[in-house]
Amino acid sequence: MNERRFLNQRQPQTLVIATLLLYLNGFFNILNGLSFSTLLLLVGVAMGAGAFGIANEKKWGYGLAVAGAVLNLLLLLPFFELGNISLLISLVFDVALVLLLVHPMSRDYQRIWFS
């Protein structure tokens, strides 16, 4: 059965949470990218496509999601200030997203089950 999914709850918890964070971050990056930066727009599209690929157990989706999450984190670092609470919260969620994607449970699952 060739069923397309938005979210696959049969995957490990690390991948399910990462998929949700990818969709959320991708949505906000697309919104910000429309008015600020083309690179931010592309990162948002990559994160959304990567989340869809993870939900449908595709290796390209996992790779795209990791690349988008790392690039998103790298784009945020130059603007980081300790006193700015909104940037601090964004940084925490971006680091958490990268850690969820590279967690051994996520990597092992994608290595074994993704096509």
C-alpha positions in Angstrom: 0.0 0.0 0.0 1.5 3.3 -1.1 0.1 5.7 1.5 1.5 9.2 2.0 1.6 10.5 5.5 2.0 13.8 7.2 3.1 12.3 10.5 4.1 8.7 11.2 3.4 7.8 14.8 4.8 4.3 14.4 8.3 5.8 14.3 10.4 6.3 17.4 9.4 9.2 19.6 12.6 11.1 18.7 11.6 11.1 15.0 8.0 12.0 15.7 8.9 15.0 17.7 11.6 16.0 15.2 9.0 15.8 12.4 6.6 18.1 14.3 9.4 20.6 15.0 10.5 20.5 11.4 7.1 21.3 10.2 6.7 24.1 12.7 10.1 25.7 12.1 9.8 25.3 8.4 6.4 27.1 8.4 7.9 30.1 10.4 11.0 30.1 8.2 8.8 30.3 5.1 6.8 33.1 6.6 10.0 35.1 7.6 11.7 34.2 4.3 8.9 35.8 2.3 9.7 39.2 3.8 13.3 38.9 4.8 15.6 36.4 3.1 15.5 34.0 0.2 17.9 31.7 2.1 15.6 31.5 5.0 12.8 30.6 2.6 14.8 27.8 1.1 15.7 26.5 4.5 12.0 26.5 5.5 11.1 24.6 2.3 13.9 22.1 3.0 12.7 21.5 6.5 9.1 21.0 5.5 10.1 18.6 2.7 12.5 16.8 5.0 9.7 16.3 7.6 7.4 14.9 4.9 10.2 12.6 3.8 10.8 11.4 7.3 7.1 10.8 7.8 7.1 8.6 4.7 10.4 6.9 5.7 12.6 8.2 2.9 16.4 8.5 3.3 16.4 11.7 1.2 14.0 13.2 3.7 16.2 12.4 6.7 19.2 13.9 5.0 17.3 17.0 3.9 15.9 17.4 7.4 19.3 17.2 9.1 20.8 19.6 6.5 18.0 22.1 7.0 18.1 21.9 10.8 21.8 22.4 10.9 21.7 25.3 8.4 18.8 26.9 10.4 20.9 26.7 13.5 23.9 28.2 11.8 21.8 31.0 10.4 20.6 31.9 14.0 24.0 31.8 15.7 25.3 35.2 14.4 22.3 37.0 15.8 22.4 35.3 19.2 22.5 37.6 22.3 22.2 36.3 25.8 19.8 39.1 26.8 17.3 38.4 24.0 14.8 35.9 25.3 13.1 35.1 22.0 16.5 34.3 20.3 17.4 32.2 23.3 14.2 30.2 23.0 14.7 29.8 19.3 18.2 28.6 19.9 17.1 26.0 22.4 14.5 24.6 20.0 16.9 24.5 17.1 19.6 22.7 19.1 16.9 20.3 20.4 15.8 19.6 16.8 19.3 18.8 15.7 19.9 16.5 18.7 16.6 14.7 18.1 17.6 14.0 14.4 21.1 12.8 15.2 20.1 10.8 18.3 21.2 7.1 18.0 17.6 5.9 18.0 16.7 8.1 15.1 19.8 7.3 13.1 19.4 3.5 13.7 15.8 3.6 12.7 16.4 5.5 9.5 19.4 3.3 8.6 17.3 0.1 9.0 13.8 1.1 7.8 14.1 4.0 5.5 14.3 3.3 1.7 
